Amino acid sequence: MIFLVDCNNFYVSCERLFRPDLTNLPVVVLSNNDGCIISRSNEAKQLGIKMGEPLFKAKKIIEQNNINVFSSNFELYGEISNRIMKELKFFSDSLEIYSIDEAFLDINFENNNLISQNIVKRINQAVGIPVSIGVGSTKTLSKVAGSIAKKLSRGYFVLDNSLIIQNVLSETPVENIWGLGRRYSDFMINNGIKTADQLIKRNKNWILSKFNINVLRTREELRGVSCYPIVSTPTNKKSIRVSRSFKKDIKKYENLEKYISDFAFLASKKLRNENKRVKELGVFIATNRFNKSKSSYYAGFNSYTFIISTSSYIEIVKHSILILKKIFKKGLTYKKAGVTLSNLSLENEYQTSYLISNSTYNDNLMKKIDYINDRFGMNKVCLSSQNIDHKLINSKKKLSPKYMNSWKNIPNIKI
């Protein structure tokens, strides 16, 4: 059977983990630039806070109800997620990490309810995060079961009985089925398919004529035929991207250069964490397409190909700045910018060149930077063109402490 383990309101639960005084109080977590709401406690949901809603639109409800607001602390969330996934491996080696707060497990055991109960209990005791568990013979059925589990106090729901499955699917709207987008579900509704069981009953050829093979696979999964097996080994990334939409438009080149330097450094860090090198580097900037006061929209992009694939912070940041100088236009205000790394290869699998020497000194220097930042906290060593601390102060005004990533932020317990 497939077990879907889904952390409840994950970002909010992470904030509450070190702030038990927030239990049963409305809490929301904001996106990178404090622009939108990306996680809500159940109490905040009941007050009418919507997922993805811009902060300024919800400001009145937040102030009237004293809702606790946090900036996103992804270092903290990532560390807690890693601990949860490590605990889940106790139950099965066949584990697929689907997202930062979701994982699929393939477990063969007679009592699915007992296993579900044990998982909920272990994660709560070992990590302190509440989870919901959906169990089914396929990933799609486990997703259906998971949506029901979130409404139950026990935290799990098992679909292992044909009669129960039939009843549940007859009450599951097609718009709630995993893998079906808004466009497909709207088309189905217009053609008389309103529930999951109605989708199952539709002719295979009709589905293929109106949609694609993935919709047919979803139908088969709802019938109990596995089309999406557990993938324990993560697929290799084809690219890495770090980008942001700015809270306030940027006009000066000097300010934009600092952001590009930050993005390039962060992208390089992700690259090095995966033990990879990059061949193609891209930088893009864009004005606000929704700014009615401006007559034209501009999106600039350019790229650079390294002679030898690299993972050097210095090289990647340096060439990102050179690209920015080519695409920057004076007189415009920029709303979004980013850095992309593509054509990736493993650290020890790359093409050398007689045109340039491969510097061992540079590699050793990069390792020292990694060691210091990993040992003493992010951004202890940066490049002079960066401005990370200033950026965080301006865009993340409600950032919680780095409880698990900084010595000075470790909670003190008085006995």
C-alpha positions, 0 to 999 in steps of 0.5 A: 500500500502507498502511504502519503505523509503530509505535514499539516500547515507545515510552515506554521507548524514549524513556527509553532514548534518553538513558540508553543504559546501560538497553539490554537491562535491564528498564524500565517507565514509570508512568501520570500518578500513578505508579499503573499500568504503561503501558509495558514493555521486552521484558525486563520483559515476560519477567519477567511484568510486565503492561500496566496492572498497578497498581504495588503489585501488581508491586512484588515482581517489580520489587524482586527483578529490579532493574527500572528504573522511570520516571514518565511524561514526556509532554513528552519523549515528545511532542517525540520523537513530533513528530520521528518524524512529521516524518521520516515525511513524507519518505516520503509526504505521505499520512500519518495520525498515529494516536496518539503512537507510530503512523502510517499512510502510503500509499506506492506503490512497487514494492519494499515491503520496501526502503521498509520497510527504509529507514523503519526505518533512517532513524527509528533514525538520525535520532531513535534510536527502534526501530520496527516496520512492517506493510505491507498493502493496507488498514489492518487488514491492515497492523495484522496485519502489524505484529503479526508485524513486532514479533517479527522482528529486521529490524522489518518484515513485508509482506503483498503475496502472496495465499498469504502473506495466507491463511496469516497470517489462518488463524493470526490469532486474532479477539481480535487483530484491530484494531477488534474488542473483547473482547465481539465476539471472545468472541461470535465464538469462541462461534459458531465464528469463531476466526480471521481467515480464518473471519471472512472466510468468514462470510456478510455478512448474518449479520455485519450481523444479529449485529454492526454495520457496523464489523465488516462493514468490518473483514471487508472490510478483511481481504479487501483492500477498503479501508474506512478511507482515510488521513486526513491532515487531523486531525479537529477535536476536539469537546472537551478534557478534563484529569482525574486519579485521585489517588494519595491521596484529597483531603479539604480544599477548598483542596487540591482547588482547586489541582488544579482550577486546574492542570487548567483551566490545562492544558486552556486551554493545549491549547485555545490550542495548537489556536487555539480558544476555548471556550463551555462549561466543565465541572468534575467531582469524584468519591469512590472508588466502590470504597471499602468503608468509605464508605456512599455514592458521590458524583459532582458536576458543573456547567457554565458558559456563557461569554457570549463564547467565550474562550481566557483562562487567567484566565477559564477557571481563575476559573470552574472554581473557582467551579463547584468551590465549587458542587459540593464537599461537606464531609466527603467524600474525593475520588478523581478530578477533572477539567475539560472544555472543549466547544462549541469554535470557531476563534480568529477564529470566535466570536459577540460580545455587546453585554453584554460587551466583548472585551478586547484587553489580556487577549488580549495578556496571554495571548500573553505568557504563552504566549511565556514558557512556550514559550520558557523552559519550562512553568509559568514563569508560572502563576496564584496558585491553581495548585500544579503543581510541588507536584503533580509532586513528590508524584505523579511521584517517578521523573520523568526530566529534561526533556532536550529541553524545558529548558536546564538538563536538556540533556545535557552531552557531554565530548569 
